[in-house]
């Protein structure tokens, strides 16, 4: 929240001081000592009434503004739900079913990365397909942290795509594309980082253009939704995939916009 707000002020570069899992007066005393040494706005999510009062009094003494970041949302939800609040500290970190589903999804992504275990793709929620360096792996990992079982399959220029991709029933298959110029730049940087001679066919502009055109034609022929990742972050790509998954589950995919 702080980063999003600070980004609206030109020329402001924030310095963050993060204090996690503050659960005792002694810990809070140390936090206040550090706030005094490095003054600034205190944004907190303290739930315990005693610690919260101690923090508020300490900030007033130091002349530092403080804000309970979750307070406005808590107030709205409490009014809407008509429910009492829980004072259980760290409740959002409980090991519930969602946690184990995310861990299972992460394990699935790791074991079905880069075309591994193709015979098990039917159990995926999403299969990402694209040429090399289209952010397939990091997108799958990000999706896994959202509880989505994601696998990815690379398109190799010298090989036909796996036949089973066109027969998958359960998972949503999504094609990832990128502009040739952008792809050449990404690949060249990757080779330089690895200390490899960046003059191979892997970064040849004509071959890369042919590779991307072939991928687009495949996606169009099979009717897969396509996401252009040329200027998207992994988070943005994953968000678009999640939208597609939700549309499919609700039966809205392919409906007029």
TORKOL-4160 file (C-alpha; in steps of 0.2 Angstrom, whole numbers, padded with zeros to 4 digits, m for minus):
257
<pt num="1" X="0000" Y="0000" Z="0000"/>
<pt num="2" X="0014" Y="0012" Z="0005"/>
<pt num="3" X="0023" Y="0009" Z="m0012"/>
<pt num="4" X="0008" Y="0012" Z="m0022"/>
<pt num="5" X="0004" Y="0028" Z="m0013"/>
<pt num="6" X="0022" Y="0034" Z="m0014"/>
<pt num="7" X="0023" Y="0031" Z="m0032"/>
<pt num="8" X="0010" Y="0045" Z="m0035"/>
<pt num="9" X="0023" Y="0058" Z="m0028"/>
<pt num="10" X="0036" Y="0063" Z="m0041"/>
<pt num="11" X="0054" Y="0063" Z="m0035"/>
<pt num="12" X="0050" Y="0054" Z="m0019"/>
<pt num="13" X="0061" Y="0039" Z="m0015"/>
<pt num="14" X="0055" Y="0029" Z="0000"/>
<pt num="15" X="0067" Y="0021" Z="0013"/>
<pt num="16" X="0058" Y="0006" Z="0021"/>
<pt num="17" X="0061" Y="m0001" Z="0038"/>
<pt num="18" X="0051" Y="m0017" Z="0040"/>
<pt num="19" X="0047" Y="m0025" Z="0057"/>
<pt num="20" X="0039" Y="m0042" Z="0056"/>
<pt num="21" X="0030" Y="m0053" Z="0069"/>
<pt num="22" X="0030" Y="m0040" Z="0083"/>
<pt num="23" X="0021" Y="m0049" Z="0097"/>
<pt num="24" X="0028" Y="m0043" Z="0113"/>
<pt num="25" X="0030" Y="m0026" Z="0122"/>
<pt num="26" X="0049" Y="m0029" Z="0122"/>
<pt num="27" X="0049" Y="m0031" Z="0103"/>
<pt num="28" X="0038" Y="m0016" Z="0101"/>
<pt num="29" X="0050" Y="m0006" Z="0112"/>
<pt num="30" X="0065" Y="m0010" Z="0100"/>
<pt num="31" X="0054" Y="m0005" Z="0086"/>
<pt num="32" X="0050" Y="0012" Z="0094"/>
<pt num="33" X="0069" Y="0015" Z="0097"/>
<pt num="34" X="0072" Y="0012" Z="0079"/>
<pt num="35" X="0058" Y="0023" Z="0073"/>
<pt num="36" X="0066" Y="0037" Z="0084"/>
<pt num="37" X="0083" Y="0034" Z="0076"/>
<pt num="38" X="0075" Y="0033" Z="0058"/>
<pt num="39" X="0060" Y="0044" Z="0059"/>
<pt num="40" X="0045" Y="0042" Z="0047"/>
<pt num="41" X="0027" Y="0037" Z="0045"/>
<pt num="42" X="0023" Y="0021" Z="0054"/>
<pt num="43" X="0011" Y="0010" Z="0044"/>
<pt num="44" X="0006" Y="m0005" Z="0055"/>
<pt num="45" X="m0006" Y="m0020" Z="0056"/>
<pt num="46" X="m0005" Y="m0022" Z="0075"/>
<pt num="47" X="m0021" Y="m0031" Z="0081"/>
<pt num="48" X="m0017" Y="m0034" Z="0100"/>
<pt num="49" X="m0025" Y="m0019" Z="0109"/>
<pt num="50" X="m0011" Y="m0017" Z="0122"/>
<pt num="51" X="0003" Y="m0017" Z="0109"/>
<pt num="52" X="m0007" Y="m0005" Z="0098"/>
<pt num="53" X="m0010" Y="0007" Z="0112"/>
<pt num="54" X="0008" Y="0006" Z="0116"/>
<pt num="55" X="0013" Y="0010" Z="0098"/>
<pt num="56" X="0001" Y="0024" Z="0097"/>
<pt num="57" X="0007" Y="0032" Z="0113"/>
<pt num="58" X="0025" Y="0029" Z="0107"/>
<pt num="59" X="0022" Y="0038" Z="0091"/>
<pt num="60" X="0014" Y="0053" Z="0099"/>
<pt num="61" X="0029" Y="0055" Z="0110"/>
<pt num="62" X="0040" Y="0054" Z="0095"/>
<pt num="63" X="0029" Y="0066" Z="0085"/>
<pt num="64" X="0028" Y="0052" Z="0072"/>
<pt num="65" X="0012" Y="0050" Z="0062"/>
<pt num="66" X="0005" Y="0032" Z="0063"/>
<pt num="67" X="m0009" Y="0023" Z="0053"/>
<pt num="68" X="m0017" Y="0006" Z="0055"/>
<pt num="69" X="m0016" Y="0001" Z="0037"/>
<pt num="70" X="m0031" Y="m0012" Z="0038"/>
<pt num="71" X="m0043" Y="m0001" Z="0048"/>
<pt num="72" X="m0053" Y="0006" Z="0034"/>
<pt num="73" X="m0056" Y="m0011" Z="0026"/>
<pt num="74" X="m0059" Y="m0019" Z="0043"/>
<pt num="75" X="m0073" Y="m0006" Z="0046"/>
<pt num="76" X="m0081" Y="m0008" Z="0030"/>
<pt num="77" X="m0081" Y="m0027" Z="0031"/>
<pt num="78" X="m0087" Y="m0027" Z="0049"/>
<pt num="79" X="m0102" Y="m0016" Z="0044"/>
<pt num="80" X="m0106" Y="m0026" Z="0028"/>
<pt num="81" X="m0104" Y="m0043" Z="0037"/>
<pt num="82" X="m0112" Y="m0038" Z="0053"/>
<pt num="83" X="m0098" Y="m0049" Z="0061"/>
<pt num="84" X="m0087" Y="m0047" Z="0076"/>
<pt num="85" X="m0069" Y="m0045" Z="0074"/>
<pt num="86" X="m0056" Y="m0058" Z="0079"/>
<pt num="87" X="m0041" Y="m0052" Z="0089"/>
<pt num="88" X="m0031" Y="m0068" Z="0085"/>
<pt num="89" X="m0014" Y="m0062" Z="0080"/>
<pt num="90" X="m0006" Y="m0069" Z="0064"/>
<pt num="91" X="m0023" Y="m0077" Z="0059"/>
<pt num="92" X="m0019" Y="m0074" Z="0041"/>
<pt num="93" X="m0004" Y="m0085" Z="0042"/>
<pt num="94" X="m0013" Y="m0100" Z="0048"/>
<pt num="95" X="m0010" Y="m0117" Z="0040"/>
<pt num="96" X="m0027" Y="m0120" Z="0032"/>
<pt num="97" X="m0032" Y="m0129" Z="0017"/>
<pt num="98" X="m0028" Y="m0114" Z="0005"/>
<pt num="99" X="m0010" Y="m0115" Z="0011"/>
<pt num="100" X="m0008" Y="m0134" Z="0007"/>
<pt num="101" X="m0016" Y="m0131" Z="m0009"/>
<pt num="102" X="m0004" Y="m0118" Z="m0014"/>
<pt num="103" X="0011" Y="m0129" Z="m0008"/>
<pt num="104" X="0003" Y="m0143" Z="m0019"/>
<pt num="105" X="0002" Y="m0132" Z="m0034"/>
<pt num="106" X="0020" Y="m0126" Z="m0032"/>
<pt num="107" X="0026" Y="m0144" Z="m0031"/>
<pt num="108" X="0015" Y="m0147" Z="m0047"/>
<pt num="109" X="0023" Y="m0132" Z="m0056"/>
<pt num="110" X="0041" Y="m0138" Z="m0052"/>
<pt num="111" X="0038" Y="m0156" Z="m0058"/>
<pt num="112" X="0029" Y="m0150" Z="m0074"/>
<pt num="113" X="0041" Y="m0137" Z="m0079"/>
<pt num="114" X="0048" Y="m0136" Z="m0096"/>
<pt num="115" X="0039" Y="m0150" Z="m0104"/>
<pt num="116" X="0042" Y="m0163" Z="m0090"/>
<pt num="117" X="0029" Y="m0176" Z="m0086"/>
<pt num="118" X="0018" Y="m0173" Z="m0101"/>
<pt num="119" X="0007" Y="m0188" Z="m0098"/>
<pt num="120" X="0001" Y="m0179" Z="m0082"/>
<pt num="121" X="m0004" Y="m0163" Z="m0090"/>
<pt num="122" X="m0023" Y="m0167" Z="m0089"/>
<pt num="123" X="m0022" Y="m0164" Z="m0071"/>
<pt num="124" X="m0016" Y="m0146" Z="m0073"/>
<pt num="125" X="m0028" Y="m0131" Z="m0072"/>
<pt num="126" X="m0017" Y="m0122" Z="m0084"/>
<pt num="127" X="m0004" Y="m0126" Z="m0097"/>
<pt num="128" X="0007" Y="m0112" Z="m0104"/>
<pt num="129" X="0014" Y="m0115" Z="m0121"/>
<pt num="130" X="0027" Y="m0103" Z="m0129"/>
<pt num="131" X="0044" Y="m0102" Z="m0137"/>
<pt num="132" X="0060" Y="m0100" Z="m0126"/>
<pt num="133" X="0061" Y="m0085" Z="m0115"/>
<pt num="134" X="0042" Y="m0080" Z="m0114"/>
<pt num="135" X="0042" Y="m0081" Z="m0095"/>
<pt num="136" X="0033" Y="m0098" Z="m0094"/>
<pt num="137" X="0042" Y="m0104" Z="m0078"/>
<pt num="138" X="0041" Y="m0089" Z="m0067"/>
<pt num="139" X="0022" Y="m0086" Z="m0072"/>
<pt num="140" X="0019" Y="m0104" Z="m0067"/>
<pt num="141" X="0027" Y="m0102" Z="m0050"/>
<pt num="142" X="0017" Y="m0086" Z="m0048"/>
<pt num="143" X="0001" Y="m0095" Z="m0052"/>
<pt num="144" X="0005" Y="m0109" Z="m0040"/>
<pt num="145" X="0006" Y="m0096" Z="m0026"/>
<pt num="146" X="m0012" Y="m0092" Z="m0030"/>
<pt num="147" X="m0016" Y="m0110" Z="m0029"/>
<pt num="148" X="m0017" Y="m0114" Z="m0048"/>
<pt num="149" X="m0009" Y="m0130" Z="m0054"/>
<pt num="150" X="0001" Y="m0123" Z="m0069"/>
<pt num="151" X="0012" Y="m0133" Z="m0081"/>
<pt num="152" X="0022" Y="m0126" Z="m0096"/>
<pt num="153" X="0028" Y="m0134" Z="m0112"/>
<pt num="154" X="0041" Y="m0125" Z="m0123"/>
<pt num="155" X="0040" Y="m0124" Z="m0142"/>
<pt num="156" X="0056" Y="m0130" Z="m0150"/>
<pt num="157" X="0060" Y="m0124" Z="m0167"/>
<pt num="158" X="0067" Y="m0141" Z="m0173"/>
<pt num="159" X="0053" Y="m0151" Z="m0166"/>
<pt num="160" X="0034" Y="m0153" Z="m0168"/>
<pt num="161" X="0024" Y="m0148" Z="m0153"/>
<pt num="162" X="0018" Y="m0163" Z="m0143"/>
<pt num="163" X="0003" Y="m0170" Z="m0151"/>
<pt num="164" X="m0006" Y="m0172" Z="m0134"/>
<pt num="165" X="m0008" Y="m0153" Z="m0132"/>
<pt num="166" X="m0021" Y="m0153" Z="m0145"/>
<pt num="167" X="m0031" Y="m0166" Z="m0135"/>
<pt num="168" X="m0031" Y="m0159" Z="m0118"/>
<pt num="169" X="m0049" Y="m0158" Z="m0110"/>
<pt num="170" X="m0047" Y="m0152" Z="m0092"/>
<pt num="171" X="m0033" Y="m0139" Z="m0092"/>
<pt num="172" X="m0034" Y="m0122" Z="m0100"/>
<pt num="173" X="m0020" Y="m0120" Z="m0113"/>
<pt num="174" X="m0014" Y="m0103" Z="m0115"/>
<pt num="175" X="m0001" Y="m0097" Z="m0129"/>
<pt num="176" X="0012" Y="m0084" Z="m0124"/>
<pt num="177" X="0019" Y="m0074" Z="m0137"/>
<pt num="178" X="0032" Y="m0060" Z="m0139"/>
<pt num="179" X="0038" Y="m0048" Z="m0152"/>
<pt num="180" X="0053" Y="m0054" Z="m0162"/>
<pt num="181" X="0064" Y="m0039" Z="m0157"/>
<pt num="182" X="0059" Y="m0040" Z="m0139"/>
<pt num="183" X="0063" Y="m0059" Z="m0139"/>
<pt num="184" X="0080" Y="m0057" Z="m0147"/>
<pt num="185" X="0085" Y="m0044" Z="m0134"/>
<pt num="186" X="0079" Y="m0055" Z="m0120"/>
<pt num="187" X="0088" Y="m0070" Z="m0127"/>
<pt num="188" X="0104" Y="m0060" Z="m0130"/>
<pt num="189" X="0105" Y="m0053" Z="m0113"/>
<pt num="190" X="0102" Y="m0071" Z="m0106"/>
<pt num="191" X="0117" Y="m0078" Z="m0116"/>
<pt num="192" X="0128" Y="m0064" Z="m0111"/>
<pt num="193" X="0124" Y="m0067" Z="m0093"/>
<pt num="194" X="0128" Y="m0085" Z="m0095"/>
<pt num="195" X="0145" Y="m0081" Z="m0104"/>
<pt num="196" X="0139" Y="m0089" Z="m0120"/>
<pt num="197" X="0143" Y="m0082" Z="m0138"/>
<pt num="198" X="0127" Y="m0072" Z="m0142"/>
<pt num="199" X="0129" Y="m0075" Z="m0161"/>
<pt num="200" X="0119" Y="m0092" Z="m0163"/>
<pt num="201" X="0103" Y="m0095" Z="m0172"/>
<pt num="202" X="0095" Y="m0093" Z="m0155"/>
<pt num="203" X="0096" Y="m0075" Z="m0157"/>
<pt num="204" X="0096" Y="m0073" Z="m0176"/>
<pt num="205" X="0082" Y="m0060" Z="m0180"/>
<pt num="206" X="0076" Y="m0070" Z="m0195"/>
<pt num="207" X="0075" Y="m0086" Z="m0186"/>
<pt num="208" X="0067" Y="m0079" Z="m0171"/>
<pt num="209" X="0054" Y="m0070" Z="m0182"/>
<pt num="210" X="0050" Y="m0087" Z="m0190"/>
<pt num="211" X="0049" Y="m0095" Z="m0173"/>
<pt num="212" X="0036" Y="m0083" Z="m0166"/>
<pt num="213" X="0026" Y="m0083" Z="m0182"/>
<pt num="214" X="0025" Y="m0102" Z="m0181"/>
<pt num="215" X="0020" Y="m0101" Z="m0163"/>
<pt num="216" X="0006" Y="m0088" Z="m0167"/>
<pt num="217" X="m0001" Y="m0099" Z="m0181"/>
<pt num="218" X="m0001" Y="m0114" Z="m0170"/>
<pt num="219" X="m0011" Y="m0105" Z="m0156"/>
<pt num="220" X="m0023" Y="m0098" Z="m0169"/>
<pt num="221" X="m0026" Y="m0115" Z="m0177"/>
<pt num="222" X="m0030" Y="m0124" Z="m0160"/>
<pt num="223" X="m0040" Y="m0109" Z="m0154"/>
<pt num="224" X="m0030" Y="m0106" Z="m0138"/>
<pt num="225" X="m0031" Y="m0089" Z="m0130"/>
<pt num="226" X="m0015" Y="m0079" Z="m0132"/>
<pt num="227" X="m0006" Y="m0067" Z="m0121"/>
<pt num="228" X="0007" Y="m0055" Z="m0128"/>
<pt num="229" X="0020" Y="m0054" Z="m0114"/>
<pt num="230" X="0032" Y="m0042" Z="m0123"/>
<pt num="231" X="0029" Y="m0028" Z="m0111"/>
<pt num="232" X="0020" Y="m0037" Z="m0097"/>
<pt num="233" X="0028" Y="m0041" Z="m0080"/>
<pt num="234" X="0026" Y="m0059" Z="m0073"/>
<pt num="235" X="0012" Y="m0053" Z="m0061"/>
<pt num="236" X="0003" Y="m0045" Z="m0076"/>
<pt num="237" X="0004" Y="m0060" Z="m0086"/>
<pt num="238" X="m0002" Y="m0071" Z="m0072"/>
<pt num="239" X="m0016" Y="m0059" Z="m0068"/>
<pt num="240" X="m0022" Y="m0061" Z="m0086"/>
<pt num="241" X="m0021" Y="m0080" Z="m0085"/>
<pt num="242" X="m0031" Y="m0080" Z="m0069"/>
<pt num="243" X="m0044" Y="m0070" Z="m0078"/>
<pt num="244" X="m0045" Y="m0082" Z="m0092"/>
<pt num="245" X="m0047" Y="m0097" Z="m0079"/>
<pt num="246" X="m0061" Y="m0088" Z="m0070"/>
<pt num="247" X="m0070" Y="m0084" Z="m0087"/>
<pt num="248" X="m0068" Y="m0102" Z="m0092"/>
<pt num="249" X="m0075" Y="m0109" Z="m0075"/>
<pt num="250" X="m0090" Y="m0097" Z="m0076"/>
<pt num="251" X="m0093" Y="m0101" Z="m0094"/>
<pt num="252" X="m0090" Y="m0084" Z="m0100"/>
<pt num="253" X="m0075" Y="m0088" Z="m0111"/>
<pt num="254" X="m0078" Y="m0083" Z="m0129"/>
<pt num="255" X="m0094" Y="m0073" Z="m0124"/>
<pt num="256" X="m0096" Y="m0056" Z="m0133"/>
<pt num="257" X="m0088" Y="m0042" Z="m0123"/>
